[in-house]
Every structure is written in C-alpha cells, then in structure tokens.
Amino acid sequence: MTLEEGTVQISELFDIRITNDSGRACFANRDLKKNTDVLCLKKCLGASTCYEFRKEVCSQCFRYEGGRRMKVRLDNKYPKGAGLWFCTENCRDQFLRQEHVDHLTDAYEILLVNWEAQAKKRVGRVDNASNTSASTEEIESLWQDIRDNWITRIDCMKPTKRASQLPIINEDEYVCARFVIHCLFTLETSHASSLQMTAFRNLQSNESSKIMKFPVLLDLQKHVFQTLYILLPSFLRPKFDIPTYRHILGSEYGNSFGIWQNEESSDSREYLGYWVLPEASFFNHSCAPNLIKHRAGNQMVFTLNSDVLKDQELCIDYKDILHLKVDERRRILKENWFFSCECSRCKLETQIN
Ligand SMILES: C[S@@+](CC[C@H](N)C(=O)[O-])C[C@H]1O[C@@H](n2cnc3c(N)ncnc32)[C@H](O)[C@@H]1O
C-alpha cells in the first residue's frame, strides 16, 4: 500500500510517515504532554454488532446493559424495526438525524426481511464450506467468475426472478452484510475529499492473508456480495462494485477495532461488535504503547499515557497482550494480525533472550 508522505494529515499533532519495517506509522510533529488527546473520532466508516448482542446493544451509542434488551425501536414505517435497537429515544433521534438516513434504514429492513424469510431454510442446515484452502489465484478466480458469469446472469433476469438466486446466509454473513451496508452508506453520503474517505482509500488491505488463513471467508464474501447485489436499494448501488466491496472487507480484516463493553475489566468484558475508523488506522502496534484508546459511546479517543518528543512514533496496543512474554506476544500478533512485531520492546527483549 502506498501513500505519498504528507497526503493525509489526520491531525495537526502528528504526521504519517513510511517506516522501514512496519509500513506507514504516525509520528508526533511536536513535543506533546501526557494526557493529550491526539485523535478524537466521532464517526466511523461502518460498524456491526455481533448477532447474539443485536438486541442488547444500542445502535447509536453501543450501550450494553448486561444482557438487557434495548427498549426503543423505530416507528411503524419499519415493521421489523430495521434491526435497530436504541437505549433511549434521544439515541434513536440522534441516529435518525443523519442526512439520508432513510436509505440506510431501508437497506437494513430489506436485509432483515430476507433474513427472516430464510429462517425455515436455515433450520438443521450445516454450513459446508466449499473452500478448505485459498490462494491469491483462487481468490481472483472467484471474483472473475462472479463478474463474468454470475452478475451477467443476474442482470439478464427479471427483478422478480432474481430473488430465487439469493444464497441462504448465516449469522456471520448477516452481520457482515449489515457492516457493508453501513460502509456503503458512509461512502455514498461523504465527500470524496473528506479526511475519512482519503484515509479509507489508503487503508492497508489484509484480504489475502486473512482468507488464506480462514478460507471459509471466501464463501462468506461471496454470499454477502450476492445478497447485497440482489437486495441493495438504488441509493447505495453506485458505490457497490467488486473492488470497493473487496477493499471494505480487506480493510476491515486489517484495521477494525473491537467494540467492547466499557464498564468491565479487559478479561471479563464482552466483545459486542466491530467498527472501522479509517483515520485511526495508521497507528501501529507497540508492546510499549504511548497511546491509550478509549471508547466513549460512539466516539473513539486516543490519549497519550506519557510525554512524547517530536518525531517519536505514536502507537497503540492492538491485542491486550502487554503482560505476555515476547515470544507469546509475537505469536499472537502473527496469528491474528499477520505481522512480526518490530516494536522497540520486542526488539530489545529478543536481543536479551
Ligand atoms: C492498522 S494497520 C497500521 C498502519 C499500517 N502500518 C499501514 O501502513 O497501513 C496494521 C498493520 O501495520 C503493520 N504493523 C503494525 N504494527 C506493527 C509492528 N509493531 N511491527 C510490524 N508491523 C506492524 C502490520 O502490517 C499491520 O497489519
């Protein structure tokens, strides 16, 4: 992934530069004091709640009340409530104040209607993954087949016939489809030159490493694509093409943040879902991070935990692994994020060992 230095200025406090061994990274462009918020993000590209928590997490602020169902829904215009649940009327109203939001809720509702209509067909069904391995050639060949054969066939069908071509999707695919809908909505309603869009276009994709490790994702990607190709309302269609779809998912694999329950300690909190915050995705991992990330409702704040000098790299902890030994930390990062950690602490501890 290339990025001309200086083309994305995420914050006045740091610059993005290219490093020798860890891609692009963020560097303080002045001395900064402990407790400085170097980045505060109020809008994500896309988010999705885990299926099991879909009724228990506020769709606006991600509040979770220990398993209690959220009380507030959309009004009667959406018989299924578009799969949205809110902790308060205030949160619902804030959600509804987004420009063009009807197009987002329409898409969620259509997906949910289809999801529920497929319920009987899912009973007793075992997902037999057709892919047990995947190479970059196989990934490309899947997309070529979809482009040259499947899309061509669907485009020739009458709209009423297309529904018969919908794949039966599972919970993970439903959650992924909602995430992609949210991203497409953000892409469609944002200015191409906005900071978030520029950052999104420049995100590193982890498509091939992730799919090679979990080949089942190829089926998931195919099913979600086919579902959205048939169901998406017209407002979201202009941004929905194969390269954009692959970039959305490839970026999610390499850059998404977990949406965690806030009140609990890190070993007992629930993983509620995930979201992609493009402007925060140029922070590298360090096993001695100088930034703490904190979610406050639907805002994400990155705060310095120590004084930092000009030109020092700004890093976060990706995996809550700071208490582990170097080999274990490196193994976890390799398995989950597909990189060998080159942070200063790992380098030092590797030399000592
Ligand atoms: C969220 S992105 C961070 C920005 C990334 N460096 C880029 O150029 O887009 C995560 C990726 O950055 C790289 N990375 C992050 N922390 C690293 C580290 N400590 N050592 C080596 N590579 C790292 C890995 O390629 C990882 O998949």
The ligand as an SDF file (V2000), in Angstrom:
LIG
                    3D

 27 29  0  0  0  0  0  0  0  0999 V2000
   -3.8120   -0.8440   11.3770 C   0  0  0  0  0  0  0  0  0  0  0  0
   -2.5010   -1.0360   10.2750 S   0  0  0  0  0  0  0  0  0  0  0  0
   -1.3710    0.1880   10.7990 C   0  0  0  0  0  0  0  0  0  0  0  0
   -0.8620    1.0230    9.6470 C   0  0  0  0  0  0  0  0  0  0  0  0
   -0.0030    0.2670    8.6790 C   0  0  0  0  0  0  0  0  0  0  0  0
    1.3970    0.2750    9.0970 N   0  0  0  0  0  0  0  0  0  0  0  0
   -0.1690    0.8070    7.2890 C   0  0  0  0  0  0  0  0  0  0  0  0
    0.8290    1.0940    6.6060 O   0  0  0  0  0  0  0  0  0  0  0  0
   -1.3080    0.9160    6.8380 O   0  0  0  0  0  0  0  0  0  0  0  0
   -1.8110   -2.5560   10.8420 C   0  0  0  0  0  0  0  0  0  0  0  0
   -0.6480   -3.0620   10.0430 C   0  0  0  0  0  0  0  0  0  0  0  0
    0.5160   -2.2940   10.2970 O   0  0  0  0  0  0  0  0  0  0  0  0
    1.6720   -3.1220   10.3950 C   0  0  0  0  0  0  0  0  0  0  0  0
    2.1480   -3.0610   11.7820 N   0  0  0  0  0  0  0  0  0  0  0  0
    1.5230   -2.5060   12.8340 C   0  0  0  0  0  0  0  0  0  0  0  0
    2.2510   -2.5800   13.9510 N   0  0  0  0  0  0  0  0  0  0  0  0
    3.3860   -3.2160   13.6200 C   0  0  0  0  0  0  0  0  0  0  0  0
    4.5350   -3.6140   14.3610 C   0  0  0  0  0  0  0  0  0  0  0  0
    4.6340   -3.3940   15.6580 N   0  0  0  0  0  0  0  0  0  0  0  0
    5.5100   -4.2720   13.7000 N   0  0  0  0  0  0  0  0  0  0  0  0
    5.4140   -4.5170   12.3700 C   0  0  0  0  0  0  0  0  0  0  0  0
    4.3330   -4.1680   11.6120 N   0  0  0  0  0  0  0  0  0  0  0  0
    3.3380   -3.5200   12.2280 C   0  0  0  0  0  0  0  0  0  0  0  0
    1.2040   -4.5170   10.0390 C   0  0  0  0  0  0  0  0  0  0  0  0
    1.3740   -4.7010    8.6570 O   0  0  0  0  0  0  0  0  0  0  0  0
   -0.2710   -4.4860   10.3900 C   0  0  0  0  0  0  0  0  0  0  0  0
   -1.0150   -5.4140    9.6580 O   0  0  0  0  0  0  0  0  0  0  0  0
  1  2  1  0
  2  3  1  0
  2 10  1  0
  3  4  1  0
  4  5  1  0
  5  6  1  0
  5  7  1  0
  7  8  2  0
  7  9  1  0
 10 11  1  0
 11 12  1  0
 11 26  1  0
 12 13  1  0
 13 14  1  0
 13 24  1  0
 14 15  1  0
 14 23  1  0
 15 16  2  0
 16 17  1  0
 17 18  1  0
 17 23  2  0
 18 19  1  0
 18 20  2  0
 20 21  1  0
 21 22  2  0
 22 23  1  0
 24 25  1  0
 24 26  1  0
 26 27  1  0
M  CHG  2   2   1   9  -1
M  END
$$$$
